C-alpha cells in the first residue's frame, strides 16, 4: 500500500466553486485496471468541480473513479468521472476508513445542470 498523502494547496478556489455539505450514501467504481466492482461511499460535499467522500475502499491517489450521484427524487443516478487528487486516513472511521478528494473530469453542461438541480448548486448566472 502506498503512502496516503495530501498535496500542498495551490490556489484555494473554494469561493469560486462553492460546496454543498451533506452526508449521503453513494455508489462508486474504479475506471481501468482489474478492480471495477461497485463499492459504497459516503458523499461529504460536492461542487461543480469535484467531491469529497469517505469509503472503506482503498484508492490510489491519481486513480480514475466514477461516482454515481442520485437525483433528488431517487429516480435515477448520473455517473461523474473523476480523479482522486488527495487521499488520507479518516481518524474517526465511522463512515469509512479513508477520505478522498475527487476532481471531476469531462464535465458537460448537462452534468453541471444535474448538480444545480439536484444538489442545490447555484448556476453561474446567479
Secondary structure by P-SEA (a helix, b strand, c coil): ccbbbbccccccccccbbbbbbbbbbbbbbcccccccbbbbbbcccccccccccccccccccbbbbbbbbcccccbbbbbbbcccbbbbccccccccccbbbbbccccaaaaaaaaaccccccccc
